[in-house]
Amino acid sequence: MPRCPECGGKMIYRKDLKVWVCTSCGIMLTREQLDEIREKILFESKKEEKRSKAKEYLDWWMGKEE
Ligand SMILES: [Zn+2]
């Protein structure tokens, strides 16, 4: 079951409307929109991961110098 990209709430599929609806905030998204958003989030989180790894390395490197 997908999570709402807005609030992280549970999403249910409305067969009659062919959309996913968030049970918390009520946002409606199609399967395509959901996939798009998920990919964007995945991409962003990968970037974040890289950034934090670089920072970790920098901290380690700076620490060694002391
Ligand atoms: Zn929501």
N, CA, C, O and the ligand as a Tripos MOL2 file, in Angstrom:
@<TRIPOS>MOLECULE
protein
  265   263    67     0     0
PROTEIN
NO_CHARGES

@<TRIPOS>ATOM
      1 N           0.8350   -1.2110    0.0000 N.3       1 MET1
      2 CA          0.0000    0.0000    0.0000 C.3       1 MET1
      3 C           0.8660    1.2570    0.0000 C.2       1 MET1
      4 O           1.7390    1.4170    0.8530 O.2       1 MET1
      5 N           0.6230    2.1350   -0.9510 N.am      2 PRO2
      6 CA          1.4730    3.3360   -1.0070 C.3       2 PRO2
      7 C           1.1880    4.3040    0.1310 C.2       2 PRO2
      8 O           0.0920    4.3390    0.6920 O.2       2 PRO2
      9 N           2.1980    5.0790    0.4470 N.am      3 ARG3
     10 CA          2.0750    6.1100    1.4670 C.3       3 ARG3
     11 C           1.8480    7.4480    0.8010 C.2       3 ARG3
     12 O           2.3480    7.6960   -0.2960 O.2       3 ARG3
     13 N           1.1070    8.3020    1.4520 N.am      4 CYS4
     14 CA          0.8390    9.6250    0.9080 C.3       4 CYS4
     15 C           2.1260   10.4450    0.8570 C.2       4 CYS4
     16 O           2.8280   10.5670    1.8610 O.2       4 CYS4
     17 N           2.4340   11.0040   -0.3050 N.am      5 PRO5
     18 CA          3.6540   11.8070   -0.4110 C.3       5 PRO5
     19 C           3.5520   13.1350    0.3370 C.2       5 PRO5
     20 O           4.5650   13.7760    0.6150 O.2       5 PRO5
     21 N           2.3450   13.5370    0.6560 N.am      6 GLU6
     22 CA          2.1310   14.8120    1.3460 C.3       6 GLU6
     23 C           2.2570   14.6660    2.8540 C.2       6 GLU6
     24 O           2.9660   15.4330    3.5040 O.2       6 GLU6
     25 N           1.5690   13.6840    3.4000 N.am      7 CYS7
     26 CA          1.5220   13.5780    4.8600 C.3       7 CYS7
     27 C           1.9860   12.2260    5.3820 C.2       7 CYS7
     28 O           2.1040   12.0400    6.5930 O.2       7 CYS7
     29 N           2.2530   11.2740    4.4790 N.am      8 GLY8
     30 CA          2.7200    9.9640    4.9160 C.3       8 GLY8
     31 C           1.5970    9.0520    5.3870 C.2       8 GLY8
     32 O           1.8460    7.9710    5.9220 O.2       8 GLY8
     33 N           0.3590    9.4950    5.1840 N.am      9 GLY9
     34 CA         -0.7850    8.6860    5.5880 C.3       9 GLY9
     35 C          -1.0340    7.5210    4.6510 C.2       9 GLY9
     36 O          -0.4250    7.4150    3.5860 O.2       9 GLY9
     37 N          -1.9380    6.6520    5.0640 N.am     10 LYS10
     38 CA         -2.2710    5.4940    4.2320 C.3      10 LYS10
     39 C          -3.1000    5.9280    3.0410 C.2      10 LYS10
     40 O          -3.9380    6.8240    3.1490 O.2      10 LYS10
     41 N          -2.8650    5.2880    1.8980 N.am     11 MET11
     42 CA         -3.6350    5.5890    0.7070 C.3      11 MET11
     43 C          -4.4440    4.3730    0.2980 C.2      11 MET11
     44 O          -3.9560    3.2430    0.3180 O.2      11 MET11
     45 N          -5.6810    4.6260   -0.0730 N.am     12 ILE12
     46 CA         -6.5360    3.5340   -0.5300 C.3      12 ILE12
     47 C          -6.9240    3.7690   -1.9780 C.2      12 ILE12
     48 O          -7.0270    4.9070   -2.4370 O.2      12 ILE12
     49 N          -7.1390    2.6540   -2.6980 N.am     13 TYR13
     50 CA         -7.4840    2.7690   -4.1090 C.3      13 TYR13
     51 C          -8.9910    2.8500   -4.2830 C.2      13 TYR13
     52 O          -9.7450    1.9980   -3.8120 O.2      13 TYR13
     53 N          -9.4040    3.9060   -4.9760 N.am     14 ARG14
     54 CA        -10.8330    4.0500   -5.2830 C.3      14 ARG14
     55 C         -11.0570    3.5230   -6.6890 C.2      14 ARG14
     56 O         -10.7610    4.1910   -7.6790 O.2      14 ARG14
     57 N         -11.5900    2.3040   -6.7530 N.am     15 LYS15
     58 CA        -11.7860    1.6760   -8.0640 C.3      15 LYS15
     59 C         -12.7290    2.4770   -8.9510 C.2      15 LYS15
     60 O         -12.5390    2.5500  -10.1650 O.2      15 LYS15
     61 N         -13.7430    3.0760   -8.3410 N.am     16 ASP16
     62 CA        -14.7240    3.8260   -9.1300 C.3      16 ASP16
     63 C         -14.1180    5.0640   -9.7780 C.2      16 ASP16
     64 O         -14.5070    5.4580  -10.8770 O.2      16 ASP16
     65 N         -13.1550    5.6760   -9.0790 N.am     17 LEU17
     66 CA        -12.5180    6.8860   -9.6110 C.3      17 LEU17
     67 C         -11.1700    6.6000  -10.2550 C.2      17 LEU17
     68 O         -10.5920    7.4530  -10.9280 O.2      17 LEU17
     69 N         -10.6750    5.3680  -10.0340 N.am     18 LYS18
     70 CA         -9.3590    4.9650  -10.5260 C.3      18 LYS18
     71 C          -8.2480    5.8750  -10.0090 C.2      18 LYS18
     72 O          -7.3170    6.2160  -10.7390 O.2      18 LYS18
     73 N          -8.3570    6.2530   -8.7680 N.am     19 VAL19
     74 CA         -7.3110    7.0700   -8.1450 C.3      19 VAL19
     75 C          -6.9970    6.5380   -6.7510 C.2      19 VAL19
     76 O          -7.7950    5.8300   -6.1360 O.2      19 VAL19
     77 N          -5.8150    6.9000   -6.2770 N.am     20 TRP20
     78 CA         -5.4370    6.6050   -4.9050 C.3      20 TRP20
     79 C          -5.8200    7.8090   -4.0580 C.2      20 TRP20
     80 O          -5.5350    8.9510   -4.4200 O.2      20 TRP20
     81 N          -6.4620    7.5490   -2.9420 N.am     21 VAL21
     82 CA         -6.9030    8.6180   -2.0620 C.3      21 VAL21
     83 C          -6.2660    8.4560   -0.6920 C.2      21 VAL21
     84 O          -6.2730    7.3720   -0.1080 O.2      21 VAL21
     85 N          -5.7160    9.5560   -0.1910 N.am     22 CYS22
     86 CA         -5.1150    9.5180    1.1350 C.3      22 CYS22
     87 C          -6.2180    9.5390    2.1840 C.2      22 CYS22
     88 O          -7.1430   10.3480    2.1120 O.2      22 CYS22
     89 N          -6.1090    8.6430    3.1560 N.am     23 THR23
     90 CA         -7.1280    8.5880    4.1990 C.3      23 THR23
     91 C          -6.9120    9.6730    5.2480 C.2      23 THR23
     92 O          -7.7970    9.9380    6.0620 O.2      23 THR23
     93 N          -5.7380   10.2990    5.2300 N.am     24 SER24
     94 CA         -5.4590   11.3470    6.2130 C.3      24 SER24
     95 C          -5.7720   12.7420    5.6860 C.2      24 SER24
     96 O          -6.5160   13.4920    6.3180 O.2      24 SER24
     97 N          -5.2040   13.0950    4.5210 N.am     25 CYS25
     98 CA         -5.3830   14.4670    4.0350 C.3      25 CYS25
     99 C          -6.3120   14.5470    2.8280 C.2      25 CYS25
    100 O          -6.6960   15.6390    2.4100 O.2      25 CYS25
    101 N          -6.6730   13.3980    2.2690 N.am     26 GLY26
    102 CA         -7.6560   13.3930    1.2050 C.3      26 GLY26
    103 C          -7.1280   13.7010   -0.1880 C.2      26 GLY26
    104 O          -7.9100   13.8790   -1.1220 O.2      26 GLY26
    105 N          -5.8100   13.7660   -0.3360 N.am     27 ILE27
    106 CA         -5.2250   14.0270   -1.6440 C.3      27 ILE27
    107 C          -5.5490   12.8710   -2.5920 C.2      27 ILE27
    108 O          -5.5530   11.7070   -2.1910 O.2      27 ILE27
    109 N          -5.8210   13.2110   -3.8590 N.am     28 MET28
    110 CA         -6.1440   12.1970   -4.8500 C.3      28 MET28
    111 C          -5.0620   12.1530   -5.9160 C.2      28 MET28
    112 O          -4.7160   13.1770   -6.5050 O.2      28 MET28
    113 N          -4.5370   10.9770   -6.1590 N.am     29 LEU29
    114 CA         -3.4820   10.8330   -7.1590 C.3      29 LEU29
    115 C          -3.7190    9.6060   -8.0100 C.2      29 LEU29
    116 O          -4.1620    8.5650   -7.5250 O.2      29 LEU29
    117 N          -3.4160    9.7470   -9.2890 N.am     30 THR30
    118 CA         -3.5010    8.5840  -10.1610 C.3      30 THR30
    119 C          -2.2460    7.7480   -9.9630 C.2      30 THR30
    120 O          -1.2590    8.2000   -9.3810 O.2      30 THR30
    121 N          -2.3080    6.5250  -10.4590 N.am     31 ARG31
    122 CA         -1.1730    5.6110  -10.3860 C.3      31 ARG31
    123 C           0.0850    6.2710  -10.9850 C.2      31 ARG31
    124 O           1.1840    6.1600  -10.4430 O.2      31 ARG31
    125 N          -0.1150    6.9550  -12.1130 N.am     32 GLU32
    126 CA          1.0070    7.5910  -12.8130 C.3      32 GLU32
    127 C           1.6140    8.7110  -11.9660 C.2      32 GLU32
    128 O           2.8330    8.8250  -11.8350 O.2      32 GLU32
    129 N           0.7310    9.5350  -11.3970 N.am     33 GLN33
    130 CA          1.2120   10.6280  -10.5540 C.3      33 GLN33
    131 C           1.9720   10.0930   -9.3520 C.2      33 GLN33
    132 O           3.0040   10.6340   -8.9550 O.2      33 GLN33
    133 N           1.4460    9.0310   -8.7900 N.am     34 LEU34
    134 CA          2.0610    8.4150   -7.6210 C.3      34 LEU34
    135 C           3.4610    7.9030   -7.9570 C.2      34 LEU34
    136 O           4.4100    8.1010   -7.1980 O.2      34 LEU34
    137 N           3.5680    7.2390   -9.1150 N.am     35 ASP35
    138 CA          4.8690    6.7280   -9.5550 C.3      35 ASP35
    139 C           5.8440    7.8670   -9.7810 C.2      35 ASP35
    140 O           7.0170    7.7770   -9.4190 O.2      35 ASP35
    141 N           5.3460    8.9410  -10.3850 N.am     36 GLU36
    142 CA          6.1780   10.1060  -10.6610 C.3      36 GLU36
    143 C           6.7350   10.7000   -9.3720 C.2      36 GLU36
    144 O           7.9300   10.9700   -9.2480 O.2      36 GLU36
    145 N           5.8310   10.8910   -8.4230 N.am     37 ILE37
    146 CA          6.2150   11.4750   -7.1410 C.3      37 ILE37
    147 C           7.2000   10.5710   -6.4070 C.2      37 ILE37
    148 O           8.1760   11.0330   -5.8170 O.2      37 ILE37
    149 N           6.9180    9.2740   -6.4600 N.am     38 ARG38
    150 CA          7.7850    8.3240   -5.7630 C.3      38 ARG38
    151 C           9.1980    8.3800   -6.3380 C.2      38 ARG38
    152 O          10.1810    8.3460   -5.5970 O.2      38 ARG38
    153 N           9.2880    8.4660   -7.6550 N.am     39 GLU39
    154 CA         10.5930    8.5250   -8.2820 C.3      39 GLU39
    155 C          11.3300    9.8030   -7.9010 C.2      39 GLU39
    156 O          12.5420    9.8020   -7.6850 O.2      39 GLU39
    157 N          10.5740   10.8880   -7.8260 N.am     40 LYS40
    158 CA         11.1610   12.1680   -7.4590 C.3      40 LYS40
    159 C          11.7200   12.0930   -6.0410 C.2      40 LYS40
    160 O          12.8290   12.5520   -5.7680 O.2      40 LYS40
    161 N          10.9330   11.5070   -5.1500 N.am     41 ILE41
    162 CA         11.3570   11.3730   -3.7530 C.3      41 ILE41
    163 C          12.5890   10.4860   -3.6540 C.2      41 ILE41
    164 O          13.5300   10.7830   -2.9180 O.2      41 ILE41
    165 N          12.5670    9.3990   -4.4040 N.am     42 LEU42
    166 CA         13.6890    8.4660   -4.4150 C.3      42 LEU42
    167 C          14.9520    9.1650   -4.8920 C.2      42 LEU42
    168 O          16.0330    8.9930   -4.3290 O.2      42 LEU42
    169 N          14.7870    9.9590   -5.9480 N.am     43 PHE43
    170 CA         15.9030   10.7070   -6.5170 C.3      43 PHE43
    171 C          16.4440   11.7000   -5.5020 C.2      43 PHE43
    172 O          17.6560   11.8180   -5.3210 O.2      43 PHE43
    173 N          15.5470   12.4070   -4.8470 N.am     44 GLU44
    174 CA         15.9410   13.3990   -3.8550 C.3      44 GLU44
    175 C          16.6600   12.7400   -2.6820 C.2      44 GLU44
    176 O          17.6720   13.2460   -2.1980 O.2      44 GLU44
    177 N          16.1280   11.6120   -2.2320 N.am     45 SER45
    178 CA         16.7180   10.9540   -1.0740 C.3      45 SER45
    179 C          18.0970   10.4120   -1.4110 C.2      45 SER45
    180 O          18.9750   10.3480   -0.5500 O.2      45 SER45
    181 N          18.2850   10.0220   -2.6710 N.am     46 LYS46
    182 CA         19.6080    9.5470   -3.0870 C.3      46 LYS46
    183 C          20.6050   10.6890   -3.0580 C.2      46 LYS46
    184 O          21.7570   10.5260   -2.6560 O.2      46 LYS46
    185 N          20.1360   11.8470   -3.4920 N.am     47 LYS47
    186 CA         20.9940   13.0330   -3.4590 C.3      47 LYS47
    187 C          21.3610   13.3580   -2.0150 C.2      47 LYS47
    188 O          22.5160   13.6510   -1.7030 O.2      47 LYS47
    189 N          20.3670   13.3000   -1.1480 N.am     48 GLU48
    190 CA         20.5760   13.6020    0.2690 C.3      48 GLU48
    191 C          21.6030   12.6390    0.8620 C.2      48 GLU48
    192 O          22.4830   13.0330    1.6280 O.2      48 GLU48
    193 N          21.4690   11.3730    0.4890 N.am     49 GLU49
    194 CA         22.3510   10.3380    0.9950 C.3      49 GLU49
    195 C          23.8000   10.6540    0.6290 C.2      49 GLU49
    196 O          24.7160   10.5530    1.4460 O.2      49 GLU49
    197 N          23.9630   11.0400   -0.6310 N.am     50 LYS50
    198 CA         25.2910   11.3810   -1.1190 C.3      50 LYS50
    199 C          25.8650   12.5530   -0.3420 C.2      50 LYS50
    200 O          27.0330   12.5610    0.0450 O.2      50 LYS50
    201 N          25.0050   13.5430   -0.1240 N.am     51 ARG51
    202 CA         25.4400   14.7390    0.5710 C.3      51 ARG51
    203 C          25.8770   14.3980    1.9970 C.2      51 ARG51
    204 O          26.9140   14.8720    2.4630 O.2      51 ARG51
    205 N          25.0950   13.5880    2.6780 N.am     52 SER52
    206 CA         25.4140   13.2710    4.0580 C.3      52 SER52
    207 C          26.6440   12.3780    4.1320 C.2      52 SER52
    208 O          27.4180   12.4610    5.0850 O.2      52 SER52
    209 N          26.8260   11.5190    3.1240 N.am     53 LYS53
    210 CA         28.0300   10.6800    3.1000 C.3      53 LYS53
    211 C          29.2580   11.5460    2.9270 C.2      53 LYS53
    212 O          30.2890   11.3150    3.5590 O.2      53 LYS53
    213 N          29.1420   12.5480    2.0640 N.am     54 ALA54
    214 CA         30.2600   13.4480    1.8290 C.3      54 ALA54
    215 C          30.5970   14.2070    3.1030 C.2      54 ALA54
    216 O          31.7650   14.4320    3.4210 O.2      54 ALA54
    217 N          29.5630   14.5910    3.8170 N.am     55 LYS55
    218 CA         29.7620   15.3340    5.0710 C.3      55 LYS55
    219 C          30.4100   14.4370    6.1170 C.2      55 LYS55
    220 O          31.3050   14.8580    6.8490 O.2      55 LYS55
    221 N          29.9450   13.2000    6.1750 N.am     56 GLU56
    222 CA         30.5100   12.2320    7.1080 C.3      56 GLU56
    223 C          32.0000   12.0660    6.8570 C.2      56 GLU56
    224 O          32.8110   12.0610    7.7830 O.2      56 GLU56
    225 N          32.3320   11.9320    5.6040 N.am     57 TYR57
    226 CA         33.7120   11.7480    5.2160 C.3      57 TYR57
    227 C          34.5500   12.9640    5.6000 C.2      57 TYR57
    228 O          35.6710   12.8490    6.0950 O.2      57 TYR57
    229 N          33.9670   14.1230    5.3530 N.am     58 LEU58
    230 CA         34.6490   15.3730    5.6650 C.3      58 LEU58
    231 C          34.8840   15.4780    7.1750 C.2      58 LEU58
    232 O          35.9620   15.8750    7.6180 O.2      58 LEU58
    233 N          33.8750   15.1230    7.9470 N.am     59 ASP59
    234 CA         33.9950   15.1670    9.4030 C.3      59 ASP59
    235 C          35.1090   14.2350    9.8700 C.2      59 ASP59
    236 O          35.9080   14.5760   10.7430 O.2      59 ASP59
    237 N          35.1360   13.0560    9.2650 N.am     60 TRP60
    238 CA         36.1350   12.0560    9.6230 C.3      60 TRP60
    239 C          37.5310   12.5710    9.2740 C.2      60 TRP60
    240 O          38.4790   12.4500   10.0500 O.2      60 TRP60
    241 N          37.6160   13.1390    8.1020 N.am     61 TRP61
    242 CA         38.8890   13.6420    7.6140 C.3      61 TRP61
    243 C          39.3950   14.8060    8.4680 C.2      61 TRP61
    244 O          40.5740   14.8830    8.8130 O.2      61 TRP61
    245 N          38.4660   15.7110    8.7980 N.am     62 MET62
    246 CA         38.8220   16.8620    9.6170 C.3      62 MET62
    247 C          39.2310   16.4010   11.0190 C.2      62 MET62
    248 O          40.1550   16.9400   11.6280 O.2      62 MET62
    249 N          38.5090   15.3810   11.5100 N.am     63 GLY63
    250 CA         38.7980   14.8650   12.8410 C.3      63 GLY63
    251 C          40.1930   14.2840   12.9180 C.2      63 GLY63
    252 O          40.8730   14.4000   13.9370 O.2      63 GLY63
    253 N          40.6120   13.6590   11.8350 N.am     64 LYS64
    254 CA         41.9410   13.0360   11.7810 C.3      64 LYS64
    255 C          43.0530   14.0570   11.8900 C.2      64 LYS64
    256 O          44.1430   13.7700   12.3850 O.2      64 LYS64
    257 N          42.7570   15.2430   11.4220 N.am     65 GLU65
    258 CA         43.7650   16.2740   11.3800 C.3      65 GLU65
    259 C          44.1140   16.8120   12.7650 C.2      65 GLU65
    260 O          45.1920   17.3620   12.9890 O.2      65 GLU65
    261 N          43.1770   16.6370   13.6770 N.am     66 GLU66
    262 CA         43.3880   17.2180   14.9950 C.3      66 GLU66
    263 C          44.4420   16.4840   15.8000 C.2      66 GLU66
    264 O          44.7260   16.8640   16.9360 O.2      66 GLU66
    265 ZN         -2.0400   12.5970    2.8560 Zn       67 ZN67
@<TRIPOS>BOND
     1     1     2 1
     2     2     3 1
     3     3     4 2
     4     3     5 am
     5     5     6 1
     6     6     7 1
     7     7     8 2
     8     7     9 am
     9     9    10 1
    10    10    11 1
    11    11    12 2
    12    11    13 am
    13    13    14 1
    14    14    15 1
    15    15    16 2
    16    15    17 am
    17    17    18 1
    18    18    19 1
    19    19    20 2
    20    19    21 am
    21    21    22 1
    22    22    23 1
    23    23    24 2
    24    23    25 am
    25    25    26 1
    26    26    27 1
    27    27    28 2
    28    27    29 am
    29    29    30 1
    30    30    31 1
    31    31    32 2
    32    31    33 am
    33    33    34 1
    34    34    35 1
    35    35    36 2
    36    35    37 am
    37    37    38 1
    38    38    39 1
    39    39    40 2
    40    39    41 am
    41    41    42 1
    42    42    43 1
    43    43    44 2
    44    43    45 am
    45    45    46 1
    46    46    47 1
    47    47    48 2
    48    47    49 am
    49    49    50 1
    50    50    51 1
    51    51    52 2
    52    51    53 am
    53    53    54 1
    54    54    55 1
    55    55    56 2
    56    55    57 am
    57    57    58 1
    58    58    59 1
    59    59    60 2
    60    59    61 am
    61    61    62 1
    62    62    63 1
    63    63    64 2
    64    63    65 am
    65    65    66 1
    66    66    67 1
    67    67    68 2
    68    67    69 am
    69    69    70 1
    70    70    71 1
    71    71    72 2
    72    71    73 am
    73    73    74 1
    74    74    75 1
    75    75    76 2
    76    75    77 am
    77    77    78 1
    78    78    79 1
    79    79    80 2
    80    79    81 am
    81    81    82 1
    82    82    83 1
    83    83    84 2
    84    83    85 am
    85    85    86 1
    86    86    87 1
    87    87    88 2
    88    87    89 am
    89    89    90 1
    90    90    91 1
    91    91    92 2
    92    91    93 am
    93    93    94 1
    94    94    95 1
    95    95    96 2
    96    95    97 am
    97    97    98 1
    98    98    99 1
    99    99   100 2
   100    99   101 am
   101   101   102 1
   102   102   103 1
   103   103   104 2
   104   103   105 am
   105   105   106 1
   106   106   107 1
   107   107   108 2
   108   107   109 am
   109   109   110 1
   110   110   111 1
   111   111   112 2
   112   111   113 am
   113   113   114 1
   114   114   115 1
   115   115   116 2
   116   115   117 am
   117   117   118 1
   118   118   119 1
   119   119   120 2
   120   119   121 am
   121   121   122 1
   122   122   123 1
   123   123   124 2
   124   123   125 am
   125   125   126 1
   126   126   127 1
   127   127   128 2
   128   127   129 am
   129   129   130 1
   130   130   131 1
   131   131   132 2
   132   131   133 am
   133   133   134 1
   134   134   135 1
   135   135   136 2
   136   135   137 am
   137   137   138 1
   138   138   139 1
   139   139   140 2
   140   139   141 am
   141   141   142 1
   142   142   143 1
   143   143   144 2
   144   143   145 am
   145   145   146 1
   146   146   147 1
   147   147   148 2
   148   147   149 am
   149   149   150 1
   150   150   151 1
   151   151   152 2
   152   151   153 am
   153   153   154 1
   154   154   155 1
   155   155   156 2
   156   155   157 am
   157   157   158 1
   158   158   159 1
   159   159   160 2
   160   159   161 am
   161   161   162 1
   162   162   163 1
   163   163   164 2
   164   163   165 am
   165   165   166 1
   166   166   167 1
   167   167   168 2
   168   167   169 am
   169   169   170 1
   170   170   171 1
   171   171   172 2
   172   171   173 am
   173   173   174 1
   174   174   175 1
   175   175   176 2
   176   175   177 am
   177   177   178 1
   178   178   179 1
   179   179   180 2
   180   179   181 am
   181   181   182 1
   182   182   183 1
   183   183   184 2
   184   183   185 am
   185   185   186 1
   186   186   187 1
   187   187   188 2
   188   187   189 am
   189   189   190 1
   190   190   191 1
   191   191   192 2
   192   191   193 am
   193   193   194 1
   194   194   195 1
   195   195   196 2
   196   195   197 am
   197   197   198 1
   198   198   199 1
   199   199   200 2
   200   199   201 am
   201   201   202 1
   202   202   203 1
   203   203   204 2
   204   203   205 am
   205   205   206 1
   206   206   207 1
   207   207   208 2
   208   207   209 am
   209   209   210 1
   210   210   211 1
   211   211   212 2
   212   211   213 am
   213   213   214 1
   214   214   215 1
   215   215   216 2
   216   215   217 am
   217   217   218 1
   218   218   219 1
   219   219   220 2
   220   219   221 am
   221   221   222 1
   222   222   223 1
   223   223   224 2
   224   223   225 am
   225   225   226 1
   226   226   227 1
   227   227   228 2
   228   227   229 am
   229   229   230 1
   230   230   231 1
   231   231   232 2
   232   231   233 am
   233   233   234 1
   234   234   235 1
   235   235   236 2
   236   235   237 am
   237   237   238 1
   238   238   239 1
   239   239   240 2
   240   239   241 am
   241   241   242 1
   242   242   243 1
   243   243   244 2
   244   243   245 am
   245   245   246 1
   246   246   247 1
   247   247   248 2
   248   247   249 am
   249   249   250 1
   250   250   251 1
   251   251   252 2
   252   251   253 am
   253   253   254 1
   254   254   255 1
   255   255   256 2
   256   255   257 am
   257   257   258 1
   258   258   259 1
   259   259   260 2
   260   259   261 am
   261   261   262 1
   262   262   263 1
   263   263   264 2
@<TRIPOS>SUBSTRUCTURE
     1 MET1         2 RESIDUE 1 A MET
     2 PRO2         6 RESIDUE 1 A PRO
     3 ARG3        10 RESIDUE 1 A ARG
     4 CYS4        14 RESIDUE 1 A CYS
     5 PRO5        18 RESIDUE 1 A PRO
     6 GLU6        22 RESIDUE 1 A GLU
     7 CYS7        26 RESIDUE 1 A CYS
     8 GLY8        30 RESIDUE 1 A GLY
     9 GLY9        34 RESIDUE 1 A GLY
    10 LYS10       38 RESIDUE 1 A LYS
    11 MET11       42 RESIDUE 1 A MET
    12 ILE12       46 RESIDUE 1 A ILE
    13 TYR13       50 RESIDUE 1 A TYR
    14 ARG14       54 RESIDUE 1 A ARG
    15 LYS15       58 RESIDUE 1 A LYS
    16 ASP16       62 RESIDUE 1 A ASP
    17 LEU17       66 RESIDUE 1 A LEU
    18 LYS18       70 RESIDUE 1 A LYS
    19 VAL19       74 RESIDUE 1 A VAL
    20 TRP20       78 RESIDUE 1 A TRP
    21 VAL21       82 RESIDUE 1 A VAL
    22 CYS22       86 RESIDUE 1 A CYS
    23 THR23       90 RESIDUE 1 A THR
    24 SER24       94 RESIDUE 1 A SER
    25 CYS25       98 RESIDUE 1 A CYS
    26 GLY26      102 RESIDUE 1 A GLY
    27 ILE27      106 RESIDUE 1 A ILE
    28 MET28      110 RESIDUE 1 A MET
    29 LEU29      114 RESIDUE 1 A LEU
    30 THR30      118 RESIDUE 1 A THR
    31 ARG31      122 RESIDUE 1 A ARG
    32 GLU32      126 RESIDUE 1 A GLU
    33 GLN33      130 RESIDUE 1 A GLN
    34 LEU34      134 RESIDUE 1 A LEU
    35 ASP35      138 RESIDUE 1 A ASP
    36 GLU36      142 RESIDUE 1 A GLU
    37 ILE37      146 RESIDUE 1 A ILE
    38 ARG38      150 RESIDUE 1 A ARG
    39 GLU39      154 RESIDUE 1 A GLU
    40 LYS40      158 RESIDUE 1 A LYS
    41 ILE41      162 RESIDUE 1 A ILE
    42 LEU42      166 RESIDUE 1 A LEU
    43 PHE43      170 RESIDUE 1 A PHE
    44 GLU44      174 RESIDUE 1 A GLU
    45 SER45      178 RESIDUE 1 A SER
    46 LYS46      182 RESIDUE 1 A LYS
    47 LYS47      186 RESIDUE 1 A LYS
    48 GLU48      190 RESIDUE 1 A GLU
    49 GLU49      194 RESIDUE 1 A GLU
    50 LYS50      198 RESIDUE 1 A LYS
    51 ARG51      202 RESIDUE 1 A ARG
    52 SER52      206 RESIDUE 1 A SER
    53 LYS53      210 RESIDUE 1 A LYS
    54 ALA54      214 RESIDUE 1 A ALA
    55 LYS55      218 RESIDUE 1 A LYS
    56 GLU56      222 RESIDUE 1 A GLU
    57 TYR57      226 RESIDUE 1 A TYR
    58 LEU58      230 RESIDUE 1 A LEU
    59 ASP59      234 RESIDUE 1 A ASP
    60 TRP60      238 RESIDUE 1 A TRP
    61 TRP61      242 RESIDUE 1 A TRP
    62 MET62      246 RESIDUE 1 A MET
    63 GLY63      250 RESIDUE 1 A GLY
    64 LYS64      254 RESIDUE 1 A LYS
    65 GLU65      258 RESIDUE 1 A GLU
    66 GLU66      262 RESIDUE 1 A GLU
    67 ZN67       265 GROUP 0 **** ****
